[in-house]
Amino acid sequence: MLNVIHISLIIVSIALIVSVILQSKGAGLGGLTGADTGGVFTARRGIERTLFWATIVLSVLFFALAITAVFLSR
């Protein structure tokens, strides 16, 4: 059981790293039009919104798996 949680933790952590890296790319995924998205707040649309929510879900899942692994290892 603990091995399954550790493997799941590794997979979720890699997915979380990828989602954070994709979000931090320069002007964002919607910046392909050449518009300057500098420090101005813009609404998340399409894939940016999906990636934002996926990052939140992955971080909550990572936290839950980490806590579960700690409690099961005792």
FENNOR-V519276 format. One line per field, one symbol per residue. ss: DSSP state (2 for helix, 1 for strand, 0 for the rest). psi: psi as a letter, one per 30 degrees, with the letter a starting at -180 (. if undefined). burial: + if it has 9 or more other C-alpha atoms within 8 Angstrom, else -. Layout:
BEGIN
ss = ???
psi = ???
burial = ???
END
This chain:
BEGIN
ss = 02222222222222222222222000000022200000000000002222222222222222222222222200
psi = eeeeeeeeeeeeeeeeeeeeeefgkcglfggffgkjgcgkklkklbeeeeeeeeeeeeeeeeeeeeeeeeeff.
burial = ----++-++--++-++--++--+---+++-+-----+----------+++++-++--++-++--++-++-----
END
